[in-house]
Amino acid sequence: MTCISCEQRIERKLSKTNGIKKAKVSYVSSQVECSLDAQVISKKQICEIIEALGYTVIAEEDASGKQDKVIKVLGIALSILALYQVMKYFGLTNLFYMFPEAQESMGYSLLFMLGMLTSVHCIAMCGGINLSQCIGQPVREEQIETKRFWSTVRPSLLYNLGRVISYTVIGGVVGAMGSVVSFSGRSKGFVQLIAGIFMIIMGINMLGIFPGLRRFNLRMPRIFRSKLRGIKKGNSPFYIGLINGLMPCGPLQAMQLYSLSAGSFLKGALAMFLFSLGTVPLMFGLGALSSILSKTFTEKIMSIGAVLVVILGISMLTSGLSLAGINVAASINQNESARVRIENGIQIVENYLEPGQYSNIEVQAGMPVKWVIHVEKGSLNGCNNRIFIPYFEIEKKFELGKNTIEFMPTEEGAFSYSCWMGMIRGSITVKAPAK
């Protein structure tokens, strides 16, 4: 079982089976307990019913089996991290940070193209959530025999349908209100912290290596589950897609600002609708591919996808910590510190903005700092266009040309800063005054 809905699905099927008086299924322990009439149904038949739903029934796993699973997971994680390092070495990771900005003069026909261009960023921010809803989604009872194409792409289709509806409604509301409620940097950080923790727990539960974590899954009270059971019918990817529209995502918030300038519900909704349609092909393909694969192949891709969910969760967690002003992973950016010169009692730091990384700077305590950042054409994108320095409570939107940030460092230490999404990070090191 990969989620709570699996527990409910198996229990519902067994409860309706002739010869089974009572069935209790536990997602936490991955066990099924049945009170049955042995003259009507056997244990073997019960196992066959569960396996027909797309699950595997196994005996209690021994210690060596669990150890092999952990080794397999570590191997997958190391492979993914190695691939990331190779991409980083060749500069391919910059693709996840580079997305264009929506302009007020942009025509509706270009918004679809803008959505397509930001799809890579959607994979970076929401790919884990997408995979969690599409990988391991069991086939519905009425589709067990046929397993038609519709059933394989259904989870991804529902997830993306939910996203499109959510984006469209948000665009309409923002356009009608004429204003948008924006989170502060710290607020965005705490939202990403919660989302990151949720994704890590979700991925670990998909791997099944720490069953105890399954106790931390949120579940709807039974009284509400019973009322919604008749209309839900495995539509959880759709609801997750709806919630996905509330994610603190750079391209999405850029489009919300565009909808704000539209000035009407209809124009704002249309803008977000066209933009969201542009993000669908890549996101839909990612989810559909995970559903079309055979059962054996799906089990393998399930492990890879679960590890990827955990890694993306960790990435979101570190981004959240950075936005929340918590010094973490300040050494990730190994670039040399920008040079500092002192003029008239002021420390002057100058550097050039790069598309996928920020510079580290090193200054002295007790002396004002004037940080000059030069932005050349082609270096500015939708991710690095605004810098957030939590400790000094500075948020600065960059423009082409010369940008100046001034602050007074009074305390020694290393202080992290990031882009407004927490994905690109750097550090400000404050040392004791020179004697």
VEXFITI-96327 format. One record per residue: residue number from 1; residue in one letter; y, z, x of N, C-alpha, C in turn. Coordinates in steps of 0.2 Angstrom, whole numbers. Layout:
k_r_n_Y_n_Z_n_X_ca_Y_ca_Z_ca_X_c_Y_c_Z_c_X
NUM_a_Y_Z_X_Y_Z_X_Y_Z_X
...
This chain:
k_r_n_Y_n_Z_n_X_ca_Y_ca_Z_ca_X_c_Y_c_Z_c_X
1_m_-6_0_4_0_0_0_6_0_4
2_t_11_-4_2_17_-5_6_23_-1_3
3_c_23_1_-3_28_4_-7_26_7_-13
4_i_31_11_-16_29_15_-22_27_11_-28
5_s_29_5_-28_27_0_-34_20_-2_-33
6_c_17_-2_-27_10_-3_-26_6_3_-30
7_e_8_9_-29_5_14_-32_5_14_-39
8_q_10_12_-42_11_11_-49_7_6_-52
9_r_6_0_-48_3_-6_-50_-5_-4_-50
10_i_-7_-1_-45_-15_0_-45_-16_5_-50
11_e_-12_10_-51_-14_16_-56_-14_13_-63
12_r_-9_8_-64_-8_5_-71_-15_1_-72
13_k_-17_-3_-68_-23_-7_-68_-29_-3_-69
14_l_-30_2_-65_-36_6_-66_-36_10_-73
15_s_-30_12_-75_-30_16_-81_-32_12_-87
16_k_-31_5_-87_-33_1_-92_-40_-2_-92
17_t_-44_0_-86_-50_-2_-85_-56_2_-89
18_n_-60_-1_-92_-65_2_-96_-70_6_-91
19_g_-71_12_-93_-76_16_-89_-72_21_-85
20_i_-65_20_-84_-61_25_-80_-57_29_-84
21_k_-59_36_-84_-56_40_-89_-49_42_-86
22_k_-48_43_-80_-42_45_-77_-41_42_-70
23_a_-35_40_-68_-34_37_-61_-28_40_-58
24_k_-28_42_-52_-22_45_-49_-22_41_-42
25_v_-16_38_-41_-15_34_-35_-9_37_-31
26_s_-10_38_-25_-5_41_-20_-3_36_-15
27_y_3_34_-15_6_30_-10_7_34_-3
28_v_8_40_-4_9_45_2_3_45_6
29_s_-3_46_3_-9_47_7_-13_41_7
30_s_-11_36_3_-15_29_3_-22_31_0
31_q_-22_35_-5_-29_37_-8_-29_35_-15
32_v_-35_34_-18_-36_33_-25_-41_38_-28
33_e_-39_42_-33_-44_47_-36_-45_44_-43
34_c_-52_44_-45_-54_42_-51_-59_46_-55
35_s_-58_47_-61_-63_51_-65_-66_45_-69
36_l_-73_44_-68_-76_38_-71_-82_40_-75
37_d_-85_35_-79_-91_35_-82_-96_31_-78
38_a_-100_34_-74_-104_30_-69_-109_25_-73
39_q_-110_26_-79_-115_22_-83_-111_15_-85
40_v_-104_16_-84_-100_10_-86_-98_6_-80
41_i_-95_10_-75_-92_7_-70_-94_10_-63
42_s_-95_7_-58_-97_10_-51_-91_10_-46
43_k_-92_14_-41_-87_14_-36_-86_7_-33
44_k_-91_3_-32_-90_-3_-29_-86_-8_-33
45_q_-87_-7_-40_-83_-11_-45_-76_-9_-44
46_i_-74_-3_-44_-67_-1_-43_-64_-4_-37
47_c_-68_-4_-31_-65_-6_-25_-64_-14_-26
48_e_-68_-17_-30_-67_-25_-31_-61_-26_-35
49_i_-60_-21_-40_-54_-22_-44_-47_-21_-40
50_i_-47_-16_-36_-42_-15_-31_-41_-21_-27
51_e_-46_-23_-24_-45_-29_-19_-43_-35_-22
52_a_-45_-36_-29_-43_-42_-33_-35_-42_-34
53_l_-32_-36_-33_-25_-36_-34_-21_-38_-28
54_g_-25_-39_-22_-22_-41_-16_-22_-35_-11
55_y_-26_-30_-12_-26_-24_-7_-32_-24_-4
56_t_-32_-20_2_-39_-19_6_-41_-12_5
57_v_-47_-11_3_-50_-4_3_-54_-3_9
58_i_-52_3_12_-56_4_19_-58_12_18
59_a_-63_13_23_-65_20_24_-60_24_27
60_e_-60_30_28_-55_34_31_-55_32_39
61_e_-49_31_41_-47_28_47_-48_33_53
62_d_-52_32_58_-53_37_63_-47_36_68
63_a_-48_41_73_-42_42_78_-41_36_82
64_s_-47_33_84_-46_27_88_-43_21_85
65_g_-44_20_78_-41_15_74_-34_16_74
66_k_-31_22_73_-24_24_72_-21_22_79
67_q_-25_24_85_-22_23_91_-21_15_92
68_d_-26_11_90_-26_4_91_-20_1_87
69_k_-18_4_81_-13_2_77_-6_3_81
70_v_-6_9_84_1_11_87_2_6_93
71_i_-4_5_97_-3_1_103_-1_-6_100
72_k_-4_-9_95_-2_-15_92_5_-16_90
73_v_8_-10_87_15_-10_85_19_-10_91
74_l_18_-6_96_22_-6_102_22_-13_106
75_g_16_-16_106_16_-23_108_21_-28_105
76_i_21_-27_98_25_-32_94_33_-30_96
77_a_34_-23_96_41_-21_97_43_-23_104
78_l_39_-23_109_41_-25_116_42_-32_116
79_s_38_-36_112_39_-44_112_45_-46_109
80_i_47_-42_104_53_-44_100_59_-42_105
81_l_59_-36_108_64_-34_112_65_-39_118
82_a_59_-41_121_60_-46_126_63_-52_124
83_l_61_-55_118_64_-61_116_72_-60_115
84_y_74_-54_113_81_-53_112_84_-53_118
85_q_81_-50_124_84_-50_130_85_-57_133
86_v_80_-61_132_80_-68_134_86_-72_130
87_m_87_-71_124_92_-74_120_99_-71_122
88_k_99_-65_124_106_-62_126_107_-65_133
89_y_102_-66_137_104_-69_144_107_-76_144
90_f_104_-80_139_107_-86_138_113_-87_133
91_g_115_-81_131_121_-81_127_120_-83_119
92_l_113_-83_117_111_-85_111_113_-80_106
93_t_113_-74_108_115_-68_103_122_-69_100
94_n_126_-72_103_133_-73_101_133_-77_94
95_l_128_-80_93_127_-84_86_128_-79_80
96_f_125_-72_82_125_-67_76_132_-64_75
97_y_137_-65_80_143_-62_79_148_-68_77
98_m_147_-74_78_152_-79_77_151_-82_69
99_f_156_-80_65_157_-84_59_164_-85_57
100_p_165_-91_54_172_-92_53_176_-88_48
101_e_182_-88_47_186_-84_42_188_-89_37
102_a_188_-86_31_190_-90_25_198_-90_25
103_q_201_-96_24_208_-96_24_210_-98_16
104_e_216_-95_15_219_-96_8_219_-103_6
105_s_220_-108_10_221_-115_9_215_-119_8
106_m_209_-115_10_203_-118_10_200_-121_3
107_g_198_-127_2_196_-129_-4_189_-127_-6
108_y_187_-127_-13_181_-124_-15_175_-128_-12
109_s_176_-134_-11_171_-138_-8_169_-136_-1
110_l_173_-133_2_172_-130_9_169_-123_9
111_l_169_-120_4_166_-113_3_159_-113_4
112_f_156_-118_1_148_-119_2_146_-119_9
113_m_150_-124_13_149_-125_20_150_-118_24
114_l_155_-115_22_156_-108_25_151_-103_24
115_g_148_-103_18_142_-99_17_136_-101_21
116_m_135_-108_22_129_-110_26_131_-108_34
117_l_137_-108_36_138_-107_43_137_-99_44
118_t_138_-95_39_138_-88_40_130_-85_39
119_s_126_-90_37_119_-88_35_116_-85_41
120_v_117_-87_47_114_-83_53_116_-76_53
121_h_123_-75_52_125_-68_52_121_-64_46
122_c_120_-67_40_116_-64_35_109_-62_37
123_i_106_-66_41_100_-64_44_100_-58_48
124_a_106_-58_52_107_-52_57_108_-45_53
125_m_112_-46_48_114_-40_44_109_-38_38
126_c_106_-43_35_102_-42_29_95_-44_29
127_g_93_-47_35_87_-50_36_81_-45_35
128_g_82_-39_37_77_-34_37_76_-32_29
129_i_81_-32_25_80_-30_18_77_-36_15
130_n_79_-42_17_75_-48_14_68_-48_15
131_l_66_-47_21_59_-47_23_55_-41_19
132_s_58_-35_19_55_-30_16_53_-31_8
133_q_57_-35_5_56_-37_-2_51_-43_-3
134_c_50_-47_2_46_-53_2_39_-52_5
135_i_39_-49_11_33_-48_14_29_-43_11
136_g_22_-44_10_18_-40_7_19_-39_0
137_q_23_-43_-4_23_-42_-11_17_-45_-14
138_p_13_-40_-18_7_-42_-21_7_-48_-26
139_v_2_-51_-27_2_-57_-32_1_-53_-39
140_r_4_-55_-44_3_-52_-51_-4_-54_-53
141_e_-6_-49_-58_-13_-50_-61_-14_-57_-64
142_e_-9_-60_-68_-11_-66_-71_-10_-72_-66
143_q_-9_-71_-60_-8_-76_-55_-13_-76_-50
144_i_-18_-71_-50_-23_-70_-45_-27_-76_-44
145_e_-29_-79_-49_-34_-85_-49_-30_-91_-46
146_t_-24_-93_-49_-21_-99_-48_-16_-98_-41
147_k_-13_-92_-41_-8_-91_-35_-4_-98_-34
148_r_-1_-100_-39_3_-106_-38_9_-105_-34
149_f_12_-110_-33_18_-111_-28_23_-106_-31
150_w_24_-106_-37_29_-101_-40_29_-94_-38
151_s_22_-92_-38_21_-85_-37_23_-83_-30
152_t_22_-88_-25_23_-87_-18_30_-86_-16
153_v_35_-90_-20_42_-90_-18_46_-86_-23
154_r_42_-83_-28_46_-79_-33_50_-73_-30
155_p_47_-69_-25_51_-63_-23_57_-65_-19
156_s_57_-70_-15_63_-73_-12_68_-76_-16
157_l_65_-79_-22_70_-82_-27_73_-77_-30
158_l_70_-71_-32_73_-66_-36_78_-62_-32
159_y_76_-61_-26_81_-58_-21_87_-61_-20
160_n_87_-68_-19_93_-72_-18_97_-73_-25
161_l_93_-73_-30_96_-74_-37_100_-67_-38
162_g_98_-62_-36_101_-55_-37_108_-55_-33
163_r_107_-58_-27_113_-58_-22_118_-63_-25
164_v_116_-69_-27_121_-73_-30_125_-70_-36
165_i_121_-67_-40_124_-64_-46_129_-58_-44
166_s_127_-54_-40_131_-49_-37_137_-51_-34
167_y_137_-56_-29_142_-59_-26_147_-62_-31
168_t_145_-65_-36_149_-69_-41_153_-64_-45
169_v_150_-58_-47_153_-53_-51_158_-50_-47
170_i_156_-48_-41_161_-44_-36_167_-49_-35
171_g_166_-55_-34_172_-60_-33_176_-60_-39
172_g_173_-60_-45_177_-60_-51_181_-54_-52
173_v_178_-48_-51_182_-42_-52_188_-41_-47
174_v_186_-43_-40_192_-43_-35_197_-48_-37
175_g_195_-54_-39_201_-59_-41_205_-56_-47
176_a_202_-53_-52_205_-50_-58_210_-44_-56
177_m_207_-40_-52_211_-34_-50_217_-36_-46
178_g_216_-41_-42_222_-42_-37_222_-38_-31
179_s_217_-34_-31_217_-29_-25_210_-27_-24
180_v_208_-26_-17_201_-24_-16_201_-17_-13
181_v_196_-13_-15_195_-7_-12_191_-7_-5
182_s_195_-6_0_192_-6_7_190_0_10
183_f_184_1_13_182_7_17_186_8_23
184_s_187_14_25_190_15_32_184_14_37
185_g_186_13_43_181_12_48_175_18_48
186_r_177_24_48_172_29_47_168_29_41
187_s_171_27_36_167_27_29_162_21_30
188_k_164_16_33_159_10_34_153_13_38
189_g_155_17_43_150_19_48_145_24_45
190_f_147_28_40_143_32_37_138_28_32
191_v_141_23_29_137_19_24_131_15_29
192_q_133_13_34_128_10_39_123_15_41
193_l_125_21_43_121_26_45_115_27_40
194_i_117_28_33_112_29_28_108_23_27
195_a_111_17_28_107_10_27_102_10_33
196_g_104_11_39_100_11_45_94_16_44
197_i_95_22_42_90_27_42_85_24_36
198_f_87_22_31_83_19_25_79_13_28
199_m_82_9_32_78_3_34_73_5_39
200_i_74_10_44_69_13_48_63_16_45
201_i_65_20_40_59_23_36_55_18_33
202_m_59_13_30_55_8_26_50_4_31
203_g_53_2_37_49_-2_41_43_2_44
204_i_44_9_45_38_13_48_33_14_42
205_n_35_15_36_31_15_30_27_9_29
206_m_30_3_30_26_-3_30_21_-4_35
207_l_22_-1_41_17_-1_47_11_4_45
208_g_13_9_42_8_14_40_6_19_45
209_i_10_20_51_8_24_56_9_31_56
210_f_14_32_51_16_39_50_17_41_43
211_p_11_42_40_10_42_32_15_48_30
212_g_16_53_34_21_58_31_28_56_29
213_l_30_51_32_37_48_31_37_45_24
214_r_32_44_21_32_41_14_34_46_9
215_r_34_52_11_37_57_6_44_57_5
216_f_48_53_10_55_53_10_57_47_6
217_n_53_43_3_55_37_-1_58_40_-8
218_l_63_37_-10_66_38_-16_62_35_-22
219_r_61_39_-27_57_36_-32_61_38_-39
220_m_60_33_-44_63_34_-50_59_39_-54
221_p_62_44_-58_58_49_-62_53_45_-67
222_r_48_48_-68_43_45_-72_45_43_-79
223_i_49_47_-82_52_46_-89_56_39_-89
224_f_59_38_-84_63_31_-83_58_26_-81
225_r_54_27_-77_49_22_-75_45_19_-80
226_s_43_24_-85_39_22_-91_43_17_-95
227_k_50_19_-96_54_15_-100_55_8_-97
228_l_56_8_-91_58_1_-87_52_-3_-86
229_r_46_0_-86_40_-3_-84_39_-10_-88
230_g_40_-10_-94_39_-16_-98_44_-22_-96
231_i_50_-20_-94_54_-26_-92_55_-27_-85
232_k_52_-22_-80_53_-24_-73_48_-29_-71
233_k_42_-28_-72_37_-33_-70_37_-36_-63
234_g_38_-32_-59_38_-34_-52_45_-37_-50
235_n_50_-36_-53_57_-39_-52_61_-35_-47
236_s_58_-30_-43_62_-26_-38_66_-30_-33
237_p_63_-36_-31_68_-40_-26_74_-42_-29
238_f_74_-43_-36_80_-45_-40_85_-39_-39
239_y_83_-33_-41_87_-27_-41_90_-26_-34
240_i_86_-26_-29_88_-25_-22_93_-31_-20
241_g_92_-37_-23_97_-42_-21_104_-40_-25
242_l_104_-37_-31_110_-35_-34_114_-30_-30
243_i_110_-25_-27_113_-20_-23_115_-22_-16
244_n_112_-28_-14_114_-31_-8_121_-33_-8
245_g_124_-35_-13_131_-37_-14_136_-32_-12
246_l_133_-26_-12_138_-20_-10_138_-18_-3
247_m_134_-22_1_133_-20_8_140_-22_12
248_p_142_-17_17_148_-18_20_147_-24_26
249_c_147_-30_23_146_-36_28_152_-40_29
250_g_153_-42_35_159_-45_38_161_-51_34
251_p_157_-57_33_158_-63_30_159_-61_22
252_l_156_-56_19_157_-55_12_163_-52_11
253_q_166_-47_15_172_-44_15_178_-49_16
254_a_176_-54_20_181_-59_22_182_-63_15
255_m_177_-65_12_177_-69_6_180_-65_0
256_q_179_-58_0_182_-54_-5_190_-54_-4
257_l_192_-55_2_200_-56_3_202_-63_1
258_y_197_-68_1_199_-74_-1_199_-74_-9
259_s_195_-70_-12_195_-70_-19_201_-66_-22
260_l_203_-61_-17_209_-58_-19_215_-62_-20
261_s_215_-67_-15_221_-72_-15_221_-77_-21
262_a_215_-77_-24_214_-82_-29_218_-80_-35
263_g_218_-73_-36_222_-71_-42_220_-71_-49
264_s_213_-73_-50_211_-73_-56_203_-72_-56
265_f_200_-69_-62_193_-68_-62_189_-74_-61
266_l_191_-80_-64_187_-86_-64_187_-89_-57
267_k_193_-89_-54_194_-92_-47_190_-88_-42
268_g_191_-81_-43_187_-77_-38_180_-77_-39
269_a_177_-77_-45_170_-78_-46_168_-85_-43
270_l_171_-90_-45_169_-97_-42_169_-97_-35
271_a_174_-94_-32_174_-94_-24_168_-91_-21
272_m_166_-85_-24_161_-81_-22_154_-84_-23
273_f_154_-87_-29_148_-91_-31_146_-96_-26
274_l_151_-100_-25_150_-106_-20_148_-103_-13
275_f_151_-98_-11_150_-95_-5_143_-93_-4
276_s_141_-89_-10_134_-86_-10_128_-91_-10
277_l_130_-97_-13_125_-102_-14_124_-105_-7
278_g_129_-105_-3_128_-108_4_124_-104_9
279_t_124_-97_7_119_-93_11_112_-93_9
280_v_111_-96_3_104_-95_0_99_-99_4
281_p_100_-105_6_95_-109_10_91_-106_15
282_l_95_-103_20_92_-99_26_88_-93_24
283_m_92_-89_20_89_-83_17_83_-84_13
284_f_83_-89_9_77_-90_4_72_-93_8
285_g_73_-97_13_68_-99_18_64_-94_21
286_l_68_-89_24_65_-83_28_60_-79_23
287_g_63_-78_17_58_-74_12_52_-78_10
288_a_53_-85_8_48_-89_5_43_-90_10
289_l_44_-91_17_39_-92_22_35_-86_22
290_s_38_-80_22_33_-74_22_29_-73_16
291_s_30_-77_11_26_-76_5_21_-82_4
292_i_22_-88_7_17_-93_7_11_-93_11
293_l_12_-89_17_6_-88_21_0_-85_18
294_s_-6_-87_21_-12_-84_19_-12_-77_20
295_k_-17_-73_17_-18_-66_17_-19_-64_24
296_t_-23_-67_28_-24_-65_35_-18_-66_39
297_f_-15_-71_38_-9_-72_42_-3_-68_39
298_t_-3_-66_33_2_-62_30_2_-55_33
299_e_-5_-52_34_-6_-46_37_-3_-45_44
300_k_-3_-51_48_-1_-51_55_7_-51_54
301_i_10_-56_50_17_-57_50_20_-50_47
302_m_16_-47_43_18_-40_40_20_-35_45
303_s_16_-35_50_17_-30_56_23_-32_59
304_i_24_-39_61_29_-41_65_36_-40_60
305_g_35_-41_54_41_-40_50_43_-33_49
306_a_38_-29_49_40_-22_48_43_-19_55
307_v_41_-21_60_44_-19_67_51_-22_67
308_l_52_-28_65_59_-31_64_63_-27_60
309_v_61_-25_54_64_-20_50_67_-14_53
310_v_62_-11_57_64_-5_61_69_-6_66
311_i_68_-12_70_73_-14_75_80_-15_72
312_l_80_-19_66_87_-20_63_90_-14_60
313_g_85_-9_58_88_-3_56_91_1_61
314_i_88_1_67_90_5_73_97_2_75
315_s_97_-5_75_104_-9_76_109_-6_71
316_m_108_-6_65_112_-4_60_114_3_61
317_l_110_7_63_111_14_64_116_15_70
318_t_115_12_75_119_12_81_126_10_79
319_s_126_4_75_133_2_73_137_7_69
320_g_133_10_64_136_15_60_138_21_64
321_l_135_23_69_137_29_74_143_27_77
322_s_143_21_80_149_18_83_156_18_79
323_l_155_16_72_160_16_68_162_23_66
324_a_157_27_65_159_34_63_162_38_69
325_g_163_35_75_166_39_80_162_43_84
326_i_155_42_84_150_46_88_149_42_94
327_n_150_45_100_148_41_106_141_40_107
328_v_139_34_106_132_32_107_132_25_110
329_a_127_24_114_125_17_117_132_15_121
330_a_136_19_123_142_16_127_140_12_133
331_s_135_13_136_133_10_142_129_3_140
332_i_129_1_134_125_-5_132_129_-11_135
333_n_136_-11_135_140_-16_138_141_-15_145
334_q_137_-18_149_137_-17_156_143_-21_160
335_n_147_-24_157_153_-28_160_157_-23_164
336_e_160_-26_170_164_-23_174_171_-21_170
337_s_173_-15_172_179_-12_168_185_-17_170
338_a_190_-18_165_196_-22_166_200_-18_171
339_r_204_-22_175_208_-19_180_214_-16_177
340_v_216_-10_181_222_-6_178_227_-6_184
341_r_234_-7_181_239_-6_186_244_-1_183
342_i_248_2_187_253_7_184_260_4_186
343_e_264_4_180_271_2_181_275_7_177
344_n_280_10_180_285_14_177_281_20_173
345_g_276_23_176_272_28_173_268_26_167
346_i_267_20_167_262_17_161_256_14_164
347_q_250_15_162_244_12_164_244_5_160
348_i_244_0_163_243_-7_160_236_-10_161
349_v_233_-11_156_226_-14_156_227_-21_153
350_e_224_-26_156_224_-33_154_217_-36_154
351_n_215_-40_148_209_-43_148_209_-49_143
352_y_204_-53_143_204_-58_138_198_-57_133
353_l_199_-58_127_194_-57_122_189_-63_122
354_e_183_-60_122_177_-65_122_173_-65_115
355_p_170_-70_114_167_-71_107_162_-65_105
356_g_158_-64_110_152_-59_108_152_-52_112
357_q_157_-51_115_157_-44_118_165_-42_120
358_y_165_-35_120_172_-32_122_171_-29_129
359_s_177_-29_132_177_-26_139_178_-18_139
360_n_175_-16_144_175_-8_145_182_-7_149
361_i_185_-2_148_191_0_152_191_7_154
362_e_194_8_160_194_15_163_201_17_165
363_v_203_22_162_210_25_163_210_32_165
364_q_217_34_166_217_41_168_220_45_162
365_a_218_52_162_221_56_157_228_58_158
366_g_232_59_153_239_62_154_244_56_155
367_m_242_50_155_247_45_156_246_39_151
368_p_252_37_148_252_32_142_248_26_145
369_v_245_23_140_241_16_141_244_11_137
370_k_245_5_140_247_-1_137_241_-6_138
371_w_237_-7_133_232_-12_133_233_-19_131
372_v_234_-24_135_236_-30_133_229_-35_133
373_i_228_-37_127_222_-42_126_224_-49_124
374_h_222_-53_128_224_-60_127_219_-64_123
375_v_221_-67_118_216_-71_113_218_-78_114
376_e_213_-82_116_214_-89_117_210_-92_111
377_k_212_-99_110_209_-103_105_202_-103_106
378_g_198_-102_101_190_-103_101_187_-96_103
379_s_191_-91_105_188_-85_106_187_-80_100
380_l_191_-81_95_192_-77_90_187_-79_84
381_n_183_-74_81_179_-76_76_179_-70_71
382_g_175_-71_65_176_-66_60_173_-59_61
383_c_170_-58_67_167_-52_69_171_-48_74
384_n_174_-52_79_178_-48_84_185_-48_83
385_n_187_-51_77_194_-51_75_198_-45_74
386_r_194_-39_73_198_-33_72_194_-28_76
387_i_198_-24_80_195_-19_84_196_-12_81
388_f_191_-7_82_191_0_79_190_5_84
389_i_195_9_86_194_14_91_194_21_87
390_p_189_24_85_189_30_81_192_36_84
391_y_191_37_90_194_43_93_202_43_93
392_f_205_38_95_212_37_95_215_35_88
393_e_210_34_83_212_32_76_216_25_76
394_i_214_21_80_217_14_80_213_9_77
395_e_216_5_73_212_-1_70_217_-7_71
396_k_215_-12_75_220_-18_76_217_-24_75
397_k_220_-29_71_218_-35_70_221_-40_75
398_f_217_-44_78_219_-48_83_222_-55_80
399_e_227_-58_84_230_-64_83_230_-68_89
400_l_230_-75_88_230_-79_94_236_-77_99
401_g_235_-77_105_241_-75_110_240_-68_112
402_k_245_-65_113_246_-58_116_245_-52_111
403_n_240_-48_112_240_-42_107_240_-36_111
404_t_244_-31_109_245_-25_113_243_-19_109
405_i_239_-14_112_237_-8_109_240_-2_114
406_e_243_2_111_246_8_115_243_15_113
407_f_241_19_117_238_26_116_239_30_122
408_m_238_37_120_239_42_125_233_46_126
409_p_229_45_132_223_48_133_224_55_135
410_t_222_60_132_223_67_134_217_71_136
411_e_211_68_134_205_72_136_201_67_140
412_e_197_70_145_192_66_149_186_65_145
413_g_183_59_146_176_58_143_176_50_142
414_a_170_48_139_169_41_137_169_41_130
415_f_173_36_127_174_35_120_173_28_118
416_s_168_27_114_166_21_112_171_18_107
417_y_171_11_107_175_8_102_171_1_100
418_s_173_-2_94_168_-7_92_173_-12_88
419_c_170_-18_86_173_-22_81_172_-18_74
420_w_176_-21_69_176_-17_63_169_-17_59
421_m_164_-20_62_158_-20_59_153_-16_63
422_g_155_-14_69_151_-10_73_146_-14_77
423_m_146_-20_77_141_-24_80_142_-26_88
424_i_149_-27_89_151_-28_96_154_-21_98
425_r_152_-19_104_154_-12_106_157_-12_113
426_g_161_-8_115_163_-7_122_165_1_123
427_s_168_3_129_169_10_130_176_10_133
428_i_179_16_132_185_18_136_183_24_139
429_t_184_24_146_182_30_150_189_33_153
430_v_189_39_151_196_43_153_194_48_159
431_k_197_47_164_195_51_170_201_56_172
432_a_200_61_176_205_65_178_211_62_182
433_p_217_64_181_222_61_184_221_61_192
434_a_223_55_195_223_55_202_228_59_206
435_k_225_63_211_229_67_215_233_64_221
